[in-house]
Amino acid sequence: MLPGVVRAYPAIADGLVYLRNGDTLVCLDLGREGDLAWEHRADQLATDVGNWGLGAEPLPFDGRLYVVLRKIG
């Protein structure tokens, strides 16, 4: 069970579900009954120091996962 309220559309590819939970990117493994595979906060994904958030839903495409980050403040 994820903490908080998920207000985004999930993306599904290769048996994994990618979604936003606030400013955290979450991956659930459908092969393990939806268990948490990994999670990363937006500021862990940015290459620049500062406060970062997720700007859109994640997009899996051609074996990669694309994420839009937005700088906060």
Secondary structure, 3 states (H helix, E strand, C coil): CCCCCCCCCCEEECCEEEEEECCEEEEEEHHHCCEEEEEEEHHHHCCCCCCEEECCCCEEECCEEECCEEECC
